[in-house]
Structure formats: structure tokens, C-alpha cells
Amino acid sequence: MIRHSEISDGPKEEKDHQAAQVKVTQLHVVIAIIVVLALLWALVNLSCSKQRNSARSSFSEYLDVSDQEETLLLAYTDHAYKAQRELPDSAKLNIYIFGHTVEPVYEGPPIHSRSQFNAKVASKLIHPAKELLVPFTRTELVLKRLAENTQTRNEEAWVFTDGGVEDQSTAVLSNMKRSIANIAKSPLQKLVIIGVHPESRFQWSDWLKPLLPERGVVRGLDDSDDLHPFSSEAK
């Protein structure tokens, strides 16, 4: 005689097996979702890390050496040192000297020691290469370099010069205005011209109109102490 329980055990075992398979499948789906979410989180973190690296601030200083008057060079050096000293260690610092040409003298992290700054930068201002001292300070080359090389919004440039532009031919002034217009279209955060003589300030303010008032600053040496790198306003 066949018992009722023996008849019903077969289908019940099959249902239990199917239910177990469903649970295993569900577990696999959950694990897969967790793995996908972990991968997405890793990708997000990697992307954020790349953005942080690309957002690294870049600060450029251009020092005019066409006038080899010692007091003036010392003033430029002093202001340049104090400005870059405020930068975070993660910032990228580029320093150039210019006259008739533009020459790089330093690339690296900010320099927090005055003696190191003198050795790596200030010493280059005295008796520079002869081609820099050829008559006519070509500030337009500095502007052209800035217009062509600015890459991110975390870039700022300070130019130390008395503001004199000896060659004011139509070609030179046209090139300057074109470069300033291109700088205005670039992501450069701010262009600061420091050391400008009173008689040249109006002209420079006129040239920098496309950048004024937030992204362009014209100052003399005696009224620039309130300027700070990457500051939206004077402190």
C-alpha cells in the first residue's frame, strides 16, 4: 500500500529545490549589484582625484630686468618672494625674467626660504643674458605667452614692471591688445601688473579693460601690499 506522504514528498522536494535555486539566484544578483556599485564608487573617487590634481593652482611671476637699477630689482624680488610665499605647497610656481625676450628661471613648488629664493631666482636678475637687455622691453611677449599657455581656471599671473612700453608702434600695440583679448577669453583667473609708474597707469588700465575689474589689476610698488595670490579682493 502506498502512503499519502510518499506521494506528496516528490513535488514538495521539487518545490523546495526550486525555492533554494531562486534564493541562490537572488543572492548572486545582490552580490553582482554590490560589485557594480563598488566599481562605480572607485571610478567616482578616481575621477575626483584626477579633478583635484588638475585643479592644482598654478602661479606665474614675470620680472622685468630691462632696467638694471639695483633698488628696482630688489623691490621686484622682494614683492615676488612675498607673493609666492603665500602659496600652498601643492601649488605650481613658474618664474620668468623678461626684457627684449622672455626666459624661464624657475619651475617647481613655492620657495619658503628667502636665501633659497635669492639663489634660485634673485641671482638671475643681475647681469642676465645679453639678449634680454637689447633695447625695447617687449612686454607684449609676456602677454602672448599668457594668452597661449593658460590651461585652467586655477592660474594667476603677476607681472613686475614699471609699465613702460618703448615701442608703441601700431604692430606692437595691436599684438598687445590681441593677446589681452585672448587672455580675457582664456581661463586665466587674474592678471596683475605691479610696479607701474603713475604716468603709465592710465594706459595700462585702458589696455586691460577686457579684464577689468575682477580679472585685471594695475598697481605701483607702493600700493600693492594688500594684494594676495588667488584672492578675490584685497585683504
C-alpha positions in Angstrom: 0.0 0.0 0.0 1.4 3.4 -1.0 1.2 6.1 1.7 -0.1 9.6 1.0 3.0 11.1 2.4 5.2 9.2 -0.1 3.1 10.5 -2.9 3.4 14.2 -1.9 7.1 14.1 -1.0 8.2 14.3 -4.6 6.5 17.5 -5.6 7.4 19.1 -2.2 11.1 18.3 -2.6 11.0 19.8 -6.1 9.4 23.0 -4.8 12.0 23.3 -2.0 14.7 22.8 -4.6 13.3 25.5 -6.8 12.9 27.9 -3.9 16.5 27.3 -3.0 17.6 28.0 -6.5 15.6 31.2 -6.5 17.4 32.3 -3.3 20.8 31.5 -4.7 20.0 33.4 -7.9 18.8 36.4 -5.8 22.0 36.2 -3.7 24.1 36.3 -6.9 22.1 39.3 -8.2 22.7 41.1 -4.9 26.4 40.3 -5.0 26.6 41.5 -8.6 24.9 44.8 -7.7 27.3 45.3 -4.8 30.3 44.7 -7.0 29.0 47.1 -9.7 28.3 49.8 -7.0 31.8 49.2 -5.6 33.3 49.7 -9.1 31.3 52.8 -9.7 32.4 54.2 -6.3 36.0 53.5 -7.2 35.6 55.2 -10.6 34.0 58.3 -9.0 36.8 58.5 -6.5 39.4 58.2 -9.3 37.6 60.9 -11.3 37.5 63.2 -8.3 41.2 62.6 -7.6 42.1 63.5 -11.2 40.0 66.6 -10.9 41.7 67.6 -7.7 45.1 67.1 -9.4 44.0 69.1 -12.4 42.7 71.8 -10.1 46.2 72.3 -8.7 46.8 76.0 -8.7 49.5 77.5 -10.9 51.1 80.8 -10.2 53.4 82.7 -12.6 55.7 85.6 -12.0 57.3 87.7 -14.7 60.1 90.1 -13.6 61.3 92.9 -15.8 65.1 93.0 -15.9 65.4 95.6 -18.7 66.2 98.3 -16.1 69.2 97.0 -14.1 68.9 99.6 -11.4 69.7 97.7 -8.2 67.0 99.2 -6.0 64.3 98.4 -8.5 65.4 94.8 -9.0 65.5 94.4 -5.2 61.9 95.7 -4.9 60.7 93.3 -7.6 62.5 90.4 -5.9 61.0 91.3 -2.5 57.4 91.6 -3.8 57.8 88.4 -5.9 59.1 86.4 -2.9 56.4 87.6 -0.5 53.7 86.8 -3.1 54.7 83.3 -3.9 55.5 82.5 -0.2 51.7 82.6 0.5 51.0 79.8 -1.9 50.2 76.3 -0.6 53.0 73.7 -1.1 50.8 71.9 -3.7 50.9 74.9 -6.0 53.0 75.0 -9.1 55.2 78.1 -9.4 56.7 79.4 -12.6 59.1 82.4 -12.6 60.4 84.2 -15.7 62.6 87.2 -16.4 62.0 89.4 -19.4 63.2 92.4 -21.3 63.7 92.1 -25.1 63.0 88.4 -24.7 61.3 86.1 -22.1 63.4 83.5 -20.2 62.2 80.9 -17.6 64.3 80.9 -14.4 62.4 78.6 -12.1 59.7 75.9 -12.1 58.6 74.0 -9.1 56.9 74.3 -5.7 56.8 77.6 -3.8 60.0 78.7 -2.2 59.6 79.5 1.5 63.2 80.3 2.3 64.5 83.8 1.3 68.0 82.5 0.9 66.8 79.8 -1.5 64.7 82.3 -3.4 67.8 84.6 -3.7 69.9 81.7 -5.0 67.3 80.3 -7.4 65.7 83.5 -8.7 67.1 86.8 -7.5 70.6 86.0 -8.6 69.3 85.6 -12.2 68.0 89.2 -12.3 71.5 90.6 -12.1 73.6 90.5 -15.3 71.1 88.4 -17.3 71.7 87.2 -20.8 72.6 89.9 -23.3 69.6 89.3 -25.5 67.3 90.3 -22.6 68.9 93.7 -22.4 68.6 94.6 -26.1 66.7 98.0 -26.2 62.9 97.9 -26.1 61.2 96.0 -23.3 58.8 93.6 -25.1 56.1 93.1 -22.6 53.8 92.0 -25.4 55.8 88.7 -25.4 54.7 88.1 -21.8 51.1 88.7 -22.8 51.4 86.5 -25.8 52.8 83.7 -23.7 49.9 84.0 -21.2 47.3 84.0 -23.9 48.7 80.9 -25.4 49.6 78.8 -22.4 46.8 79.3 -19.8 45.2 75.9 -19.3 42.9 76.0 -16.2 40.9 78.4 -14.1 43.4 77.9 -11.2 46.1 80.0 -12.9 47.1 83.5 -12.0 50.0 85.7 -13.3 51.8 88.7 -11.8 54.0 90.9 -14.0 56.5 93.1 -12.2 57.4 96.1 -14.5 57.5 99.9 -14.5 54.9 99.7 -17.3 57.0 101.4 -19.9 56.4 100.2 -23.4 59.1 101.9 -25.5 57.9 100.6 -28.9 54.4 101.7 -29.3 54.2 101.1 -33.0 50.8 100.1 -34.5 52.0 96.5 -34.8 53.2 96.2 -31.2 50.1 97.7 -29.7 47.9 95.6 -32.0 49.6 92.5 -30.8 49.2 93.5 -27.1 45.5 94.2 -27.5 45.0 90.9 -29.3 46.8 89.0 -26.6 44.8 90.7 -23.9 41.6 89.9 -25.7 42.7 86.3 -25.9 43.6 86.3 -22.2 40.1 87.6 -21.5 38.7 84.5 -23.3 41.1 82.2 -21.6 40.5 80.6 -18.1 43.3 82.8 -16.5 41.9 83.8 -13.2 43.7 87.1 -12.8 46.5 89.2 -14.4 48.2 91.6 -12.0 50.6 94.3 -13.3 52.8 95.5 -10.4 55.3 98.4 -10.3 53.6 100.5 -12.9 54.7 104.2 -12.8 51.9 106.8 -12.4 52.4 108.1 -15.9 51.8 104.6 -17.3 48.8 103.5 -15.2 46.1 105.0 -17.3 47.4 103.4 -20.4 47.7 100.0 -18.8 44.2 100.3 -17.3 43.0 101.1 -20.8 44.8 98.1 -22.3 43.4 95.8 -19.6 39.8 96.9 -20.0 38.7 93.4 -21.2 39.8 92.0 -17.9 38.6 94.8 -15.5 37.6 94.9 -12.8 37.7 91.3 -11.5 40.5 89.8 -13.6 42.8 92.7 -14.2 44.8 94.7 -11.7 47.3 97.6 -12.2 49.3 98.8 -9.2 52.5 100.5 -8.3 55.1 99.1 -5.9 53.9 101.3 -3.1 50.2 100.4 -3.1 50.4 96.6 -3.8 50.8 95.3 -0.2 47.1 94.4 0.0 47.3 92.1 -3.0 47.4 88.3 -2.3 47.6 85.4 -4.7 44.2 83.9 -5.7 42.3 86.5 -3.5 39.0 87.7 -5.0 39.6 91.0 -3.2 42.3 92.9 -1.5 42.9 91.8 2.1 
